[in-house]
Amino acid sequence: MKLAAETKSKQKEAMATAETIRDLHMECDWLTTNFETRKQARAGEVESLKNAKAVLSGADYSLLQTATRRLDIKLDINQVVYIENQPVCGGGAGEGALNVCSTLAAQFVSNPAAPAVKVCGTGIKATFFLRGRCEAYYEHSREIGTCNSGAASTACDSFSPAQDPKFGHYQSYLIEQC
């Protein structure tokens, strides 16, 4: 009787040990099979960081020129975005606001009757977002701009809280070329 109980106990212990070994194999096998993928991804991250450091330190002028060329976008004279009748992109305001998430000024965010937005030209659009980080929040984003190459180059698209009161609570915008 004592021998049978001891045998049963040893079998349970052996099964628990086998299960532990099986779990460890699953973890280790996953690590070894995915090691090369993770190694390549990490090498790419390190290379990107080295390039960024070189650009920021001025050590690699060719990388800096490439980055500058990508940012050196010119809009024609008809491509202008106005917020409360003030140009924020184009129209003498420069193209620095292109492809950059911008937050609306505090006076617009605190005023539910603002902002009145006008986007002129057929090759530019502005997307406004409820949150201050230029990402859609459910259905709360609004694209303003015609993006219609068949329209007159002087065409303008306007929007304000008068057309949708929710727009008075939006906090950020992104201006992009169509």
Steps between C-alpha positions, in 0.01 A plus 500: 500500500780739596686409181196578283453841662868582457488390136194718438673797666812453287286477184328832586838659562633367169193633314539843661870503406417398143241778479749756630758384245238522222412860605868596507548349154212705365653821637853420387394373158306823440803708597734309270265499201432873529853605594610581144190709432546694823873539430433649154234737637734619773784552250263717291410705807866549590582610142212751504620642830856532367372689194290729718797570724716579198241740361451673834872533565568627147751224438337374183409795280358281222238355737412849614457614139273202425283578802487868403398418142208294627385794712560755223146491360368795305134587465369709216355840587142370503563232767420669833347388831339770716391470861289794616603688182873466575716287267664208683644333189571665164411859428821629654473277808744252348474128450636406844156385612478232229487144634541621859244438771408840644280588793245774475573813702346512847264784403342273235477193723335698780255672260230258375419742214853468358687421285378605158721317249548563129715283273569645156647320201450154359820334617480546876274381781480543876369230731380612843486267799307503825805409706828687512703228328384483138328166512136426438286441806210284385326712234641826634727633228424742220681536167481844339624564147380408153786275379334519161743563214202574273387797710622855446839562660345779705229276650463519879333271751386649832375351824418633847304413815204679342467198267567241774520610865728202584770661286540770768655238729766370262858543618753410229550498124723356230556673164595275209537519125244300303 
